[in-house]
Amino acid sequence: MAEIKVGKYTVLSDLLYTETDEWVKLEGDVATVGITDYAQKKLRDIVGIELPEVGRDFSAGDPIGVVESVKAAVDIYTPLSGKICQVNEDLTSSPELMNLDPYGKGWIFKLRCKDVNEKVKLMDAEKYVEKIQKGE
């Protein structure tokens, strides 16, 4: 898993990204989703999370939860359509995991995709780097 450094932000080369700063790791038809290093650093100290309900169906782009920080509360969006198959319960007692390890222990939910071909709408690491650079 190669890391790309963009200033103080880390982007992983083998993940896909959304315009709303979620990362996506696809394994078969299961997508693991979290917020990016860029997003967690912009939010600063994360103090709470509202997780989606396991078993619920969502369409790509639907808001599925909320991340609360000392700075703001922001919606989390699902990057792909499908059914929530697992949520990271550790975040309810330790939301700071999203700050400490955004691409690892800070994952938020797993989704069984209806159609993995929707991934063509997501950005690769190079495009996400360009997005960060435009935002700085």
C-alpha positions, 0 to 999 in steps of 0.5 A, spaced: 500 500 500 503 506 497 502 512 500 502 519 497 504 525 501 500 532 499 503 537 504 501 534 511 496 529 508 496 522 506 493 519 500 493 511 499 494 509 492 490 503 492 484 506 495 478 510 491 475 516 493 469 521 493 468 528 492 465 528 499 472 525 502 470 518 504 475 513 502 473 506 499 477 499 499 473 494 495 474 487 496 470 483 491 463 486 492 464 488 499 466 496 500 470 498 506 469 506 507 472 511 512 473 518 511 480 520 509 486 523 512 485 530 509 478 530 512 480 528 519 485 533 519 480 538 517 475 536 522 480 536 527 478 532 534 473 527 532 468 527 538 462 522 536 459 519 530 452 516 528 453 510 525 448 507 519 444 501 521 446 494 519 442 491 514 439 497 511 439 499 504 442 505 501 443 508 494 450 511 492 450 519 495 445 518 500 447 520 507 448 515 512 451 518 518 454 524 522 461 525 524 462 530 530 468 534 531 470 540 536 469 544 529 463 541 526 458 536 524 458 533 517 454 528 514 458 521 511 455 519 504 455 512 502 460 512 495 456 506 492 449 503 493 448 497 497 446 494 504 450 495 510 453 489 512 458 491 518 459 498 522 465 499 526 462 499 533 469 501 536 468 508 534 462 509 538 466 509 544 473 511 541 471 516 535 478 518 536 480 512 532 478 516 525 484 521 527 489 516 529 488 511 524 483 513 518 485 508 513 485 502 518 482 502 525 478 508 523 474 505 518 466 506 519 462 501 515 462 495 510 457 495 504 455 489 500 455 493 493 449 492 489 453 493 483 461 494 483 461 497 476 459 504 480 466 505 482 467 508 475 464 514 479 469 514 484 476 518 484 483 514 484 488 516 488 491 521 483 485 525 482 484 525 489 491 528 490 489 534 485 482 535 489 486 536 495 491 541 492 485 545 489 482 545 496 489 548 499 
